[in-house]
Amino acid sequence: MKGISRREFINKTSLITGASYSAMYALGLLQSSPAKSISFSKHGNEKGKKVIILGAGLAGLSSAYELNKLGYEVQILEARARSGGRVWTVRKGTSETEIDGKLQTCTFDEGQYLNAGAGRIPHHHEISLKYCKELGIAMEVFTNVNEAAFYYSEGKGPLANKSIPIRQVHADFRGYTCELLAKAIDQKALDLPMSQEDVDKLLEYLKAEGDLNIDKIYQGSERRGYKKIASAGLNPPQFADPFLLREIIYSGFTHPAFQNVGEYTYNQQPIMLQPIGGMEQIPKAFEKILANKIIFQAEVTGIKKNENGVKISYKDKNGLMTESSADYCICTIPFPVLKNIPSDFSDAYKKAINDIPYMNTGKIGLQFKRRFWEEDDHIFGGITKTNMNITQIFYPSTGFLGQKGVLKGYYNFHNLALEMGNLSIEDRLKRALYEGGKIHPQYATEFETGFSLAWQKIKYSQGGWAAYTNESRQLHFSTLQKPDGPIYFAGEHTTYLTAWMAGAFVAAQHAVESIHSRVSKK
């Protein structure tokens, strides 16, 4: 391949595979995002030093955990009545009132739950797994990729408006594209600086990758399933006929909604993991150790620097105004919330706090009487994808073969999430059931109860995660790596691992390391 620019290459790989992030990373155009853990040693100057931590999300909890081990006095101020922040498991009795919304209380059965925020851990996020192991949190596999789940393209075309197993589209698309490339190479239509031996090896690879026949033609295979499965091994199985390539394209399956990012994107490649019993097990484990260090329902109302460190004003659970002072502060409050809290941050920090946007995103949990996706459709975990507003349906990766279950009935972003989030609680549910019911007709008879949320309307979050633009990253990221006097910033929004728990942990360790190094020199 010659005469192609990096930009053209990225555009082509994005179109064909959805792998533009990986391509840019491989070309060195993006910063790496290590999720490794570091350890700390006492140096003797920690005694008597106090650190106030704003927020009991994972960044705040892990900061306090590490500082506490080193001998610092720590205090966490948390506006909510629970720890975890955006690591939030919704279960029976969970209540939430969104901004300008009404009270919603979850009525799932005991043992059923929805991970409303963080829901999966990549196998290479060492720091997240390190804390899970250290805190004794039992883990299980999270099925992110499942070829038995569905693609549903609403629109025109012979394959549109049908629930089609992902394996069928993947097998056919992979087969046809390999066939086209094999034919092009065979006809010397590609100007490749390769020997005949290299070409022969590539052709063998394409034949295996696309399951092509001896004539380098894709005619379907067992990869996409069977029209008729062998009966007790006495009769030969019959492969299902492949869709035509033009049918796949015309029916909308090249839409970005169906890009195979779950398999190709580095942070979502199998195997992924989750805590048994819900993501809340992680903040709960920290909270158990730090119970006497956390003040809940403490809403920060002012952040001020002074000659001795910092002074934090907050309203306690009784509505009384209170102040607390410390040598240092680690602020983990999400920026959409922080920008409305009076402070004396320096101008560069104020600008960063005001300029960095956050993602609109929402989810809904739907409890059903029976696990029809397993019983009827043979789907055990994984994600169905659609170009409808609901975007995705997540199937639980726990409780297999049980009676009831909770599906994540939508998980959407950007304007789709804004539109859904602006609906009433009742209308969100109606939309989720209507669109999801097109994919799974069982919705109509099996649905029991639901719980939805729009993260941009959750009071102490006001967004799912930091959604940097190239401009905001270039202008503000380096500022947030440094303290504003005695105040340090931590959270996924201060890393390249935005939207991941590992980002919160990495940021916390960076803040702790910076404070600890500073104290050691005094």
N, C-alpha and C positions, 0 to 999 in steps of 0.2 A: 504494500500500500504506500503510494508516494504522492506528493503534491497535495496533502491534506493538512490543514492547520489544526492546532489543538482545539480551537473553538468548534471547528467542523466535526472533529472526532467526538467531542463531548456531546454535541447535538445529536450525532448519529447514534451513539451508545445510549443516550437518554431515550430516544425515540424507540429503539429496538428493545432495550432491556430494562429501562427505568433506572439505569445504573450511573447516572451522571455524577452523583456524590462520590461513588467509588472511583470513577474515572478521574475526577478532579483530584481526589486524594492521592491516587497512584501517580499523577503527574506532578505532585508537589505543590498544587495550587491551593490546598487547604491545610490548616494546622492540624496536627494529630491531636487526638483526645484521649490521653492515657487515663486509665481508671485504676491506677496502682495506689497502694497504701504505703505510708511512711510511718516510722515509729519515733518516739520522743524519749529523751532521757532527762532526768532531773539535774539541775545545775546548782540548786541551793538558794536562788534568789526569789523563788516562787512564793514563799511564805509571806502572808500578809497582803498579797496582791489580789485585788478583786476584779472580776470581769463580769459585766452585765451582758446578757445575751438576749437579743430581741427576737422572739419567735421560737416556738418549740416544734418546728418542722425538723427534718432530718439534719439540716445544716446546724441548726441551733442545738439539737440534742447531742449530735456527735461532737460538736465543739465543747460543750459542757462536759461530756464524758471524758474526752482526752485531757482537758484542763483539770478536771477533778482528780484524775489519776496522777497528775503532776504535782498536785498540792495547792492549786489556786483556789481561792474562794469564788464560787460561781453562783449566779442567780439568773434564772430564765424568766422573762416576762412573756406570757402567752395570752393573746386576746381571747382565744376560744376557750371553751370548757374542756377541750381535749387536746392531746398532742398529735403530731403527725403532719399538720398542714395539709398539703396536697397529697399526702399518703393517707388515704381515707377509705375505710371499709364501711359501707352502708349495710346495716342489718336490722333486724326487728327492733323497733323503738328509736332508731336514728331519726332525729328531727333537724330540719334546716329551713330557714326563711331566707330566700334570696333577696337581693336589693330590689326594693319596690315590688316584692312578691308576697306570697302568703305562706303560712306554715305548712310544711309537708312532713308527714311522719311515715316512716317505712313500716309496712305490715307484712314483710316476707315471713315465712315460717322460720322457726328456730333452726339454725345451722345453714340457712341460705344467706347469701351475701352478694354484694356488688363491690368490686374494687373501683371506686368512683374516680380515683386519680391514678397514681402509679399502679401498674398491673403486671409487670414482667421484668425479669432481670437477665440481661445478656450473660452468657457463660464466661465472657472475658472481662466483665466488670469486676476485677479482682477486689476492689475496695468494698463493694457492696456485699460480695460473698464472704469477705473476711469478717465484716461485722456480723453477718448472719451466723457464721460459725462461732465467732467469739461470744455471741450472746445466746447461743444454744437454740437457734430458730430452725425448726425442722422444715425441709424444703421438698418440693415435688416438681415434676416437669410441667412447664407451660407450653402447650402445643400452639405455636404461632403459625405454622404452615401445615395445612391439611389438604391434600389433593381431593379428598372426598367432599369438602365444602363446595359451595356454589359460586358461580358467576351469574349475575342477573342483569342483563342490559335492557333497560326500558327504551323503546324506540322502534325503529323499523328494521326489517331484515328477517330472514327465515329463522334465525336463532334468537331473535329478540323476544323479550317478555316470557322467557322460559328459565327455569332453574337448571342450569347446566353444570355438572360436576367439573371442577377446575381441572382435573386430570385430563379431561377430554380436550379442552381448549389448549392446554399446555402441550400435550402430546402432538396434536395436529399442527399447531403453530411451529413447534420445534422441528417437526418432521418436514414441513413444507419449506421453512427457511433453510434448513440443512440441505434439502434437495436442490433448491435454487443455487446455493453456493457451490455445491458439488458439481452441478452442471456447468456453472460458470468457470470453475477451475478446470474441469475436464475439457472444455472448449477453448481453454487458454484465453478466456475473456478478461481475466484479471491480470494486470501487469505486476506479477509478484516476483521479487528476486529470490526464487526458490529453485532448488534442483528438482529433477523428476522424482527422486527418492523422497524429498520433502513433500512434494505434491501428493505422492502415493500415500504417505503417512497421514497427511491431513484428510485425504479422501476417506481413509479407513476410519479416522476419528469421526468425521461427519456422518458416515454410514451408521456407526454405533450410536452417536449422539441423537440422530434423528430417526433411528430404526428404519433405515432405508433398505430396499431389497437389492438384489445383485445388480440391477440396472440403475441403481441410485435414484429410485423413485419411492416416494412415501405413499403407502397404501393402507396405513393404519397398522396397529399392533396391539398386543395385550396391555400396553402401558395405559391405554385410555379406557380399558375395561372390556367387558364382553357383552355380546348380544345374547349369548346363551352359554352359561357356565356348564362345564362337564358334569354330568349327573353320575355321582358315585364313581367317577373315573371310567365309566363304560362307554360313553359317547364323547367324541371330540368336542372341545369348546369351539364356539364361533366368536370371532372378533367382531366388535361393533364397527360399523362402517364409519370412516372418518368424515368430519364435516369438510366441505370444500373451503379452500383458502379464501375465496371471494365471499363466501357466506360468513366466515368469521370476521372479516374486515367490515363488510357491509352491515353486519349486525351490531357493530359498535364495540367490539372487544379490544380495539386498540386505544380506547379512551383511557386517560390517566387513572381512572378509578380501578382499572384492572391490571395496572403495572405490578409486576411480581416483586415488589420491594421487600416483602417479608422474607423472601429466600435469599435475595442478593444483597440487601443493605447490611453493612457490617454489624450494626447494633441490633439487628433483628434475625440474624442467622441462627438456626437451631444449633445447639440446644439452648432453650431459654428456661428459666426457673421461676418459681413463685413460692412464698411461704405457705405452708399448710394452714388453712383457717383464715386466710386473708392477709393482705399487705399490712394491716394495722399491727400485726405481730411484731414488726420491726420497731416502730415507735413505742409500742407498749413495753418491749424489752428494755429499751433505753430508759423509759419512764420509771420502770421498777427500780432501777439503780439510782435514778436522780430524783426520786419522788419528793424529797424535802428541799430540792433546789428550784422547783418550778412553782411559780405563782400563776394560776389559771385565772381567766377572766380579768386580765390586767391589760387594759387597752392603752397603748402608749399615746400620749397627747403632746409630748414635747421632748426634743433631743437637743441638749446643749453641751458644748465643751466649756471647760473652765481650767484654771491653773493646776488643779489637782487631777484632772481626768475628764469625766463626764457626769452629767446629772440628767437623769431620765424622769420625766413626769408621766404618771399614768393614772387611769381611773380604775379603782378596784371593783370587785364584784358587787359591792354595796353602793357603788356610785360615788365613793369618796375619792378626792384627789390626793395622790400620794407621790412622794419623790424618793428616788434611790440614786446613790452616787457610787462610782467605782473608778478604778484606775484606767480601765479600758472597756470598750464596748465592741461586741460583734453584732452587727445589724444584719439580720436575715429576712427582714420584712420585704415582701414583693414590691417592686417599684410603683405599680398603680396605686397601692395603698400608702406607701412611704411618701410619695410626692404630696400628699394631703396632710401630712403631720408636720407641724411647725418645727423648724430646726435651724441650726446655724451652720449647716454644711457649707463648705467652700463652693464657689461658683461652678467649678468644673464638675463637682459631684452632683450639684443640683441639676445641671444641664443633662448629665447622664441619666439621672433618675427620671427626669421629665421626658427624655427623648426616646428611650428604649421601649419599643412596643412589646405587647404580650399577645399570645395566641388566644383567639376566641375558640372555645372547644366545649363540647357537651357530650353527655352520656345518658343512657337510660337502662335501668335494670328491669327485666320482665320475668316474673315468676310464672311458670306453667305447671299444670297438674301432673303432667308426665313428660319425660324426656323424649319427646317424639323425634327429635333430630337424631337420637341414637337408635331408637326402636324402629322408626320408619325409614330414615335416610342414611343410617350407618355413619353418622358424623360424630366423632369423638374428639372434641376440641377443635381448634383452628378458627378460621375467619372466612365468612362469606362476604363477597364484595359486590357492590352495585353502583350504578351511576345515579340512583335515586338519592334523595336528601339524606336518608339514614346512613349512606356510605358503606357501613360495615355492620355485620352481625358477628359477635364473638360467642363461641360456644364454650361452656365451662370446661376447664382442664382438671376438674376434680369431681368427686362424687359419681364417677362412671357407674352406669347400670343401676343407679338409685331410682327412686320414684319421681321426685320433683327436681326442678333445677331452675336457675336464673340465667337467662341469656342477656348479654349486653346488646340491647336492641338497636342502638345506634352509637356511633362514635365518630363525630364529624368535626370539621375545622373551618376556620376563616368565615366567609359569608354564609355558608350553609349552617354553621353552628350559631352564627348571630341570628339568622332567620329563625331557626328552631328555638333558640333561647328566648326570643322575644314572644313566642307563643305562650299561652297560659299552660299551666301544668296539665290540665285536661286535654288541651289541643295537642301538646307534645305527644301524649300517650296515644291519642287518636291517630296522629300521623305515623308514629312508630308501628302501631298495629296494622294500619292500612297498607303501608309500604312493605313492611315485613311479611304481611299476609299474602302478598303477591308471590313471595319466594317460598313461604311455608304456609299453605292453606290451613294447616292445623292450628294456627294462631286463634282462629275464630272460636273454636270449641275448647281449647286447652288453657287459654290465658286466665290468670287469677288476679295478679296485682303488680303494680310497677312503682318505680321511684326514678325521677329524672333530675338532672342538674345542668346548669349552664355556668361554667367556671368563671366567666366574665362577670357574673352576677352573684358570686359567692363573696360575702362581705369582706373577709380578711385575705382574699386572694386576688380577685378581680382579673383573672386571666389564668390560662393553663400553664404557661411557661414563657420565658423571654424569647421573643421571635426577632432576633437581630436582623436588620438589613445590612448589606455590605457597608453602607455609609455609617450606620450607628456603631457597628463593630469597630470600624477603623477609627472613629472619633472618640469612643468612650471606653472601650474594653481595657486598655492599658491603665486608665485612670482608676478603675475599680480594683485593680490588683494591688494598689497602694492604699495605705490608711489616710484618712482625713484627720490628722492629729492623732487622738487616742481612739478613733472610731475605725473599725475594720468592717469590710463588707463580705458577706458569704452567702452562698446559695447557688442553685444551678445557673442563675442569671449572671454569675461572675465567672463562668467557665465556657469551654467549647462543648461541654456535655449538657447543653440545655435540654430540658424535658426528661432527663434521666436522674434517678436517685444518686447514681455515682457522681453526677455533677455537684450535688449538694455535699456529698462526703468529701470530694476532692477540694472543694472550696473551703470547707470547714478545716481540713488539715492545713491548707495554706494559711488560713487566718491564725490558727493555733501556732503553727511554726513561726510565723512572723512575730506574734506577741512574745512567744517564748524566747526567741532570739533577741528581741529588744530588751526584755527583762534581764537576760543573762549578762548584758553589758552594763548594767547599772550597779 
